[in-house]
Amino acid sequence: MGHLRTFFTRIIEWDYDDAPARVPVYRTDRPRLDKPLPKFLDDADAAAFMAAARQLPDKLDRLIVQLLARTGMRRGELLGLTIDAVVQIGTGYWLRTPVGKLHDDRYIPLDPQIKTFIDEWLNGRANWQLTDTLLVARGRPLAPTRVDRAVAKAATAAGIGHVHPHQLRHTLATQAINRGMSLEAIAALLGHHDLSMTMVYARIGDRTVADQYFKVTKKIESLYSRPERSPIELPADTANPANPAMKALHNEVSKRLLGNGYCSRPIELDCRYETICESCTMFFTTIEHRDTIAAQHRDACAKGQTRRAEVYATLLDTLNSDTA
């Protein structure tokens, strides 16, 4: 499309006799390209795949698959890892990826179990090998097809068909975003320069959207299941502020009053901003609020709201350590 516009522009500039008055091709004339979603493993297939990967007989195959699945690295980054890639920062361990296709490197938080796998591999690595590459076979760096075969072995053992190494990267990102990890954190984990690259995973599925959809679906189904032409009657005093039900509703609204309005979200639904104040560096609490925070923590655990539960657990740990 760009070459065609340049062609007509030159014809107009050269003032040909039959030159058009303007460029007859616009950028909007370009057909809209398809935007397929990344292929990933759903939770059931991912669980089966990882269970099969842990049972692979070859130690190198197990390490390859675990590293790809638990870090989200690209295949090229995996093959470029060096023996000093694991570094300790503070009390945790991080994996330094080599400079890849985006011409930079990054640090990935390392799960303790993966750290153990790497240590075991290094301890069994022959000293005579001259290369600094972490993953080697017979003293030589691995070929990309070696990585593909390791992933294929785990997929075959799990009975889930063909799996490409890059699908494990997509799977990790999808699992993370559907469990509350922020787009910024996922972008840093995967090494994305542009947040629009990470936004692709937001299109795959959103747990909050799904929860709200099914809550609404139940209400709609109850409406459709009413007898045909059955009127929906409301008590005569429903709008009366003195009505106990209305009073409770007004009290609930007052409790959830915001600076620029109020939140009408049903109380049983999760919200990624519900603990935004508690996560702020300006937030401060004291021991007198411990019972309230403990109740919030129990409520989050009961509803399966992992991120919210972690925030309250951290606050409780801080309060307990201050009073110890």
Buried (B, 14 or more C-beta within 10 A) or exposed (E): EEEEBEEBEEBEEEEEEEEEEEBEBEEEEEEEEEEEEBEBBEEEBBEBBBEBBEEBEEEBBBBBBBBBBBBBBBBBBBBBBEBEBBEEEEEEBBBBBBEBEEEEBBBBEBBEEBBEBBEEBEEEBEEEEEEEBBBBEEEEBBEEEBBBBBBBBBBEBBEBEEBBBBBBBBBBBBBBBBEBBEBEEBBBBBBBEEEEEBBBBBEBBBBEEEBBEEEEEEEEEEEEEEEEEEEEEEEEEEEEEEBEEBEEEEEEEEEEEEEEEEBEEEEEEBEBEBBEEBEEEEEEBEEEEBEEBBEBBEBBBEBEBEBBBBBBBBBBEEBEEEEE
